[in-house]
Amino acid sequence: MKSKLAIAGLIAGTLFVPALSHAEDQDQDRAHPKTFVKDSAITTKIKAKLAAEKLSSVAKIHVDTDANGVVWLSGTANSQDQIDKAIAIARSTENVRDVKSSLTVKADS
């Protein structure tokens, strides 16, 4: 019983600690709560628009918005057309000042 609990704790720690430290790093530029809410709203709008487009690779596209309204797209898409569409969606979103993309094409296996 103790070994099962220890293994479960080890697995949970391995999965969640990197995710938490990554989240802290991304949010260090948000010194003011209103800025953070605005940035989060932009990110949420873009994610909703991507989902509405039913891009098959939407789960692999990561969206983050910095304090200056710059949107950062990263991850992979199944085609260059999907990358272009994701960038266009981000650019057309209200309060977005610029879009930076490191998206790459990676077909599903």
N, CA, C and O of each residue as an XYZ file, in Angstrom:
436
protein
N       0.817     -1.184      0.000
C       0.000      0.000      0.000
C       0.864      1.253      0.000
O       0.593      2.199     -0.738
N       1.919      1.258      0.840
C       2.788      2.424      0.915
C       3.525      2.631     -0.403
O       3.741      3.769     -0.820
N       3.911      1.541     -1.060
C       4.635      1.691     -2.320
C       3.726      2.249     -3.412
O       4.177      3.027     -4.253
N       2.438      1.858     -3.409
C       1.502      2.405     -4.394
C       1.316      3.906     -4.177
O       1.249      4.674     -5.136
N       1.234      4.314     -2.921
C       1.080      5.726     -2.596
C       2.332      6.506     -2.986
O       2.232      7.616     -3.509
N       3.487      5.944     -2.739
C       4.744      6.604     -3.087
C       4.876      6.745     -4.602
O       5.310      7.788     -5.091
N       4.510      5.720     -5.334
C       4.573      5.774     -6.793
C       3.600      6.812     -7.331
O       3.939      7.568     -8.241
N       2.392      6.854     -6.775
C       1.402      7.845     -7.206
C       1.903      9.261     -6.946
O       1.726     10.145     -7.785
N       2.517      9.479     -5.810
C       3.069     10.798     -5.482
C       4.197     11.189     -6.409
O       4.297     12.346     -6.818
N       5.042     10.241     -6.743
C       6.154     10.488     -7.647
C       5.646     10.847     -9.036
O       6.152     11.778     -9.662
N       4.657     10.119     -9.517
C       4.076     10.398    -10.834
C       3.418     11.773    -10.845
O       3.615     12.547    -11.781
N       2.644     12.079     -9.818
C       1.969     13.374     -9.746
C       2.986     14.511     -9.709
O       2.808     15.527    -10.381
N       4.026     14.348     -8.943
C       5.062     15.378     -8.860
C       5.779     15.572    -10.175
O       6.108     16.700    -10.542
N       6.025     14.497    -10.884
C       6.696     14.559    -12.178
C       5.840     15.277    -13.206
O       6.363     16.005    -14.050
N       4.527     15.076    -13.144
C       3.634     15.681    -14.123
C       3.323     17.139    -13.832
O       3.269     17.949    -14.758
N       3.117     17.495    -12.572
C       2.603     18.813    -12.242
C       3.667     19.861    -11.951
O       3.432     21.038    -12.223
N       4.799     19.501    -11.424
C       5.818     20.493    -11.080
C       6.326     21.224    -12.319
O       6.416     22.451    -12.282
N       6.665     20.537    -13.424
C       7.096     21.284    -14.609
C       6.006     22.201    -15.151
O       6.304     23.304    -15.608
N       4.771     21.771    -15.109
C       3.679     22.602    -15.617
C       3.527     23.859    -14.774
O       3.303     24.941    -15.316
N       3.644     23.735    -13.470
C       3.512     24.886    -12.598
C       4.672     25.856    -12.787
O       4.454     27.067    -12.821
N       5.883     25.361    -12.909
C       7.022     26.259    -13.078
C       6.954     26.953    -14.422
O       7.361     28.110    -14.525
N       6.457     26.297    -15.453
C       6.305     26.918    -16.776
C       5.270     28.030    -16.716
O       5.472     29.090    -17.308
N       4.177     27.809    -16.019
C       3.131     28.825    -15.895
C       3.659     30.056    -15.172
O       3.315     31.180    -15.539
N       4.474     29.868    -14.168
C       5.027     31.007    -13.448
C       5.943     31.821    -14.345
O       5.906     33.051    -14.301
N       6.763     31.167    -15.158
C       7.684     31.857    -16.046
C       6.942     32.716    -17.062
O       7.366     33.838    -17.338
N       5.855     32.222    -17.617
C       5.116     32.944    -18.637
C       4.420     34.170    -18.065
O       4.204     35.139    -18.793
N       4.072     34.159    -16.817
C       3.268     35.221    -16.234
C       4.089     36.248    -15.462
O       3.506     37.114    -14.809
N       5.403     36.187    -15.509
C       6.209     37.128    -14.744
C       6.110     38.544    -15.280
O       6.375     39.492    -14.540
N       5.734     38.724    -16.556
C       5.647     40.064    -17.120
C       4.333     40.753    -16.776
O       4.124     41.899    -17.174
N       3.458     40.099    -16.060
C       2.156     40.667    -15.724
C       2.192     41.255    -14.323
O       1.757     40.613    -13.366
N       2.708     42.474    -14.198
C       2.856     43.087    -12.885
C       1.536     43.592    -12.328
O       1.386     43.706    -11.111
N       0.591     43.892    -13.177
C      -0.674     44.469    -12.722
C      -1.811     43.504    -13.046
O      -1.877     42.995    -14.165
N      -2.711     43.237    -12.090
C      -3.798     42.273    -12.312
C      -4.685     42.590    -13.515
O      -5.124     41.670    -14.206
N      -4.961     43.870    -13.784
C      -5.805     44.219    -14.928
C      -5.132     43.828    -16.238
O      -5.796     43.384    -17.174
N      -3.827     43.992    -16.302
C      -3.086     43.608    -17.500
C      -3.180     42.111    -17.700
O      -3.377     41.645    -18.822
N      -3.040     41.353    -16.625
C      -3.116     39.898    -16.729
C      -4.482     39.461    -17.240
O      -4.569     38.573    -18.088
N      -5.557     40.079    -16.730
C      -6.916     39.726    -17.157
C      -7.091     40.056    -18.636
O      -7.659     39.256    -19.380
N      -6.615     41.214    -19.071
C      -6.716     41.616    -20.473
C      -5.958     40.627    -21.358
O      -6.474     40.193    -22.388
N      -4.737     40.271    -20.958
C      -3.939     39.322    -21.732
C      -4.621     37.971    -21.806
O      -4.636     37.335    -22.859
N      -5.183     37.532    -20.698
C      -5.883     36.253    -20.661
C      -7.113     36.278    -21.553
O      -7.438     35.284    -22.202
N      -7.799     37.419    -21.584
C      -8.993     37.545    -22.429
C      -8.622     37.447    -23.906
O      -9.331     36.806    -24.681
N      -7.515     38.079    -24.300
C      -7.058     37.985    -25.688
C      -6.737     36.536    -26.029
O      -7.161     36.026    -27.066
N      -5.993     35.880    -25.159
C      -5.625     34.483    -25.383
C      -6.866     33.608    -25.509
O      -6.936     32.754    -26.393
N      -7.839     33.813    -24.634
C      -9.071     33.026    -24.656
C      -9.859     33.258    -25.940
O     -10.385     32.312    -26.525
N      -9.943     34.508    -26.379
C     -10.648     34.812    -27.628
C     -10.013     34.095    -28.810
O     -10.709     33.527    -29.652
N      -8.697     34.126    -28.866
C      -8.000     33.476    -29.980
C      -8.221     31.970    -29.941
O      -8.487     31.354    -30.973
N      -8.113     31.376    -28.761
C      -8.324     29.930    -28.649
C      -9.741     29.551    -29.064
O      -9.946     28.528    -29.717
N     -10.716     30.371    -28.689
C     -12.111     30.094    -29.064
C     -12.289     30.186    -30.579
O     -12.977     29.357    -31.175
N     -11.676     31.187    -31.198
C     -11.767     31.331    -32.651
C     -11.098     30.159    -33.367
O     -11.614     29.669    -34.372
N      -9.963     29.713    -32.859
C      -9.286     28.558    -33.456
C     -10.167     27.315    -33.358
O     -10.273     26.543    -34.311
N     -10.791     27.131    -32.208
C     -11.676     25.973    -32.023
C     -12.885     26.059    -32.950
O     -13.320     25.042    -33.492
N     -13.430     27.256    -33.139
C     -14.592     27.432    -34.012
C     -14.259     27.113    -35.463
O     -15.127     26.684    -36.224
N     -13.010     27.320    -35.846
C     -12.570     27.006    -37.209
C     -12.395     25.502    -37.415
O     -12.224     25.035    -38.541
N     -12.439     24.755    -36.316
C     -12.298     23.295    -36.345
C     -11.005     22.848    -37.019
O     -10.977     21.877    -37.776
N      -9.935     23.587    -36.723
C      -8.632     23.163    -37.214
C      -8.287     21.852    -36.521
O      -8.379     21.755    -35.297
N      -7.898     20.857    -37.283
C      -7.641     19.540    -36.686
C      -6.453     19.557    -35.733
O      -6.332     18.674    -34.884
N      -5.581     20.543    -35.861
C      -4.408     20.596    -34.995
C      -4.519     21.643    -33.894
O      -3.511     22.011    -33.291
N      -5.732     22.128    -33.624
C      -5.908     23.210    -32.659
C      -5.348     22.858    -31.275
O      -4.873     23.746    -30.567
N      -5.393     21.614    -30.887
C      -4.888     21.213    -29.566
C      -3.363     21.307    -29.497
O      -2.790     21.323    -28.408
N      -2.715     21.367    -30.638
C      -1.255     21.430    -30.671
C      -0.744     22.856    -30.847
O       0.466     23.080    -30.881
N      -1.656     23.823    -30.958
C      -1.274     25.222    -31.101
C      -1.414     25.900    -29.742
O      -2.498     25.934    -29.160
N      -0.317     26.430    -29.253
C      -0.298     27.098    -27.952
C      -0.330     28.601    -28.173
O       0.368     29.127    -29.040
N      -1.139     29.280    -27.390
C      -1.323     30.726    -27.519
C      -0.964     31.386    -26.193
O      -1.414     30.955    -25.131
N      -0.150     32.435    -26.265
C       0.156     33.229    -25.079
C       0.185     34.692    -25.504
O       0.566     35.008    -26.631
N      -0.210     35.569    -24.616
C      -0.235     37.000    -24.901
C       0.575     37.710    -23.825
O       0.380     37.477    -22.632
N       1.495     38.585    -24.260
C       2.289     39.303    -23.264
C       1.601     40.612    -22.871
O       0.528     40.932    -23.384
N       2.209     41.351    -21.980
C       1.618     42.561    -21.425
C       1.436     43.671    -22.457
O       0.690     44.620    -22.216
N       2.102     43.566    -23.592
C       2.015     44.589    -24.626
C       1.016     44.244    -25.720
O       0.926     44.961    -26.716
N       0.266     43.166    -25.555
C      -0.703     42.763    -26.567
C      -0.089     41.980    -27.709
O      -0.713     41.822    -28.758
N       1.124     41.489    -27.521
C       1.787     40.663    -28.535
C       1.410     39.214    -28.279
O       1.582     38.705    -27.171
N       0.894     38.553    -29.309
C       0.468     37.157    -29.209
C       1.600     36.271    -29.719
O       2.193     36.535    -30.766
N       1.883     35.234    -28.971
C       2.923     34.266    -29.325
C       2.244     32.936    -29.620
O       1.595     32.358    -28.749
N       2.393     32.454    -30.845
C       1.853     31.150    -31.246
C       3.014     30.177    -31.337
O       4.045     30.482    -31.938
N       2.847     29.009    -30.743
C       3.885     27.990    -30.810
C       3.225     26.624    -30.935
O       2.025     26.477    -30.703
N       4.012     25.640    -31.299
C       3.500     24.282    -31.444
C       3.529     23.842    -32.885
O       4.359     24.297    -33.672
N       2.606     22.942    -33.231
C       2.588     22.381    -34.575
C       1.188     22.431    -35.173
O       0.184     22.498    -34.463
N       1.156     22.396    -36.493
C      -0.091     22.308    -37.246
C       0.116     21.268    -38.338
O       1.249     20.883    -38.629
N      -0.971     20.816    -38.939
C      -0.873     19.764    -39.947
C      -0.471     20.276    -41.322
O      -0.051     19.492    -42.173
N      -0.594     21.590    -41.553
C      -0.249     22.148    -42.862
C       0.098     23.623    -42.726
O      -0.188     24.255    -41.708
N       0.717     24.156    -43.765
C       1.030     25.580    -43.781
C      -0.252     26.408    -43.822
O      -0.308     27.504    -43.264
N      -1.284     25.878    -44.487
C      -2.579     26.576    -44.526
C      -3.142     26.770    -43.119
O      -3.685     27.830    -42.805
N      -3.012     25.750    -42.273
C      -3.500     25.869    -40.899
C      -2.690     26.900    -40.113
O      -3.241     27.645    -39.302
N      -1.393     26.938    -40.356
C      -0.551     27.939    -39.695
C      -0.975     29.335    -40.127
O      -1.136     30.228    -39.295
N      -1.156     29.519    -41.432
C      -1.567     30.817    -41.957
C      -2.915     31.241    -41.380
O      -3.112     32.408    -41.041
N      -3.833     30.298    -41.271
C      -5.164     30.577    -40.723
C      -5.063     30.977    -39.252
O      -5.722     31.926    -38.827
N      -4.250     30.269    -38.470
C      -4.078     30.583    -37.042
C      -3.490     31.981    -36.867
O      -3.920     32.727    -35.988
N      -2.517     32.337    -37.691
C      -1.906     33.663    -37.617
C      -2.929     34.733    -37.984
O      -3.010     35.769    -37.324
N      -3.709     34.484    -39.035
C      -4.733     35.445    -39.459
C      -5.783     35.644    -38.365
O      -6.216     36.769    -38.115
N      -6.185     34.564    -37.721
C      -7.162     34.653    -36.629
C      -6.601     35.496    -35.489
O      -7.290     36.366    -34.956
N      -5.358     35.238    -35.120
C      -4.741     35.997    -34.029
C      -4.650     37.478    -34.390
O      -4.962     38.340    -33.568
N      -4.224     37.774    -35.613
C      -4.073     39.178    -36.042
C      -5.401     39.922    -36.061
O      -5.443     41.125    -35.804
N      -6.485     39.212    -36.363
C      -7.785     39.873    -36.477
C      -8.501     40.025    -35.131
O      -9.600     40.577    -35.074
N      -7.895     39.549    -34.069
C      -8.511     39.615    -32.750
C      -8.293     40.995    -32.127
O      -7.201     41.559    -32.198
N      -9.340     41.518    -31.524
C      -9.300     42.839    -30.904
C      -8.200     42.932    -29.851
O      -7.977     41.993    -29.088
N      -7.518     44.067    -29.819
C      -6.452     44.409    -28.864
C      -5.130     43.703    -29.119
O      -4.209     43.828    -28.313
N      -5.009     42.962    -30.219
C      -3.741     42.316    -30.563
C      -2.891     43.336    -31.312
O      -3.321     43.889    -32.324
N      -1.692     43.579    -30.812
C      -0.800     44.555    -31.451
C       0.148     43.905    -32.441
O       0.545     44.535    -33.421
N       0.516     42.659    -32.201
C       1.436     41.951    -33.090
C       1.285     40.455    -32.839
O       0.807     40.036    -31.785
N       1.696     39.661    -33.815
C       1.661     38.206    -33.679
C       3.035     37.664    -34.025
O       3.585     37.969    -35.084
N       3.583     36.866    -33.137
C       4.856     36.176    -33.347
C       4.558     34.692    -33.397
O       3.890     34.158    -32.512
N       5.048     34.026    -34.422
C       4.742     32.602    -34.577
C       5.996     31.772    -34.731
O       6.894     32.103    -35.505
N       6.039     30.694    -33.983
C       7.073     29.679    -34.163
C       6.402     28.347    -34.506
O       6.956     27.279    -34.245
N       5.190     28.423    -35.098
C       4.467     27.221    -35.490
C       5.215     26.498    -36.608
O       5.793     27.130    -37.492
N       5.197     25.193    -36.558
C       5.823     24.384    -37.599
C       4.829     23.350    -38.117
O       3.879     22.978    -37.428
N       5.065     22.898    -39.336
C       4.197     21.866    -39.937
C       4.683     20.509    -39.484
O       5.864     20.177    -39.588
N       3.739     19.734    -38.980
C       4.036     18.358    -38.583
C       2.762     17.543    -38.815
O       1.798     17.655    -38.057
N       2.766     16.736    -39.851
C       1.597     15.927    -40.173
C       1.372     14.894    -39.087
O       2.322     14.369    -38.506
N       0.090     14.601    -38.812
C      -0.240     13.544    -37.842
C       0.255     12.208    -38.337
O       0.186     11.894    -39.525
N       0.752     11.433    -37.407
C       1.259     10.091    -37.768
C       0.179      9.061    -37.667
O       0.423      7.884    -37.932
